[in-house]
């Protein structure tokens, strides 16, 4: 589902339940945005998608009550950046920002550090009864990797 944001640019929106089957829909939404913007460097798109999917997967895996969490994704492509907002109705929690990558024998805990490594901005806020994520990657940095 797409629409226009306040600047008249296209935005990409997905709403539904945060369940495993919906991760494919998130991939599809990101692919649609990339296809509509051939000027995007494929490496920027891949890194942004990796971060967004890591956060989305965490909502699916850890959001409670399981199978009842609703989410809304909004993706915007601007000349200087690509941005995703993710709102979900899961329980409140406090993400552990800046923890770094866990040891190689750890069975989890890599999603947020990975997202932090490839995004220029990642914010989490609890607004009323909704978790709100803002994820931003500045464009044109792919050659700096």
Protein Blocks (a to p, Z undefined) as FASTA:
>chain_A
ZZddfkopacddddddddfklmmmmmmmmmmmmmmmmmbcfklmmmmmmmmmmmmmmmmm
moccehiaccdddddddfkbccdddddfbdcddddehkbpadfkbcghklmmmmmmmpcb
dcdddehjaccddddddehklmmZZ
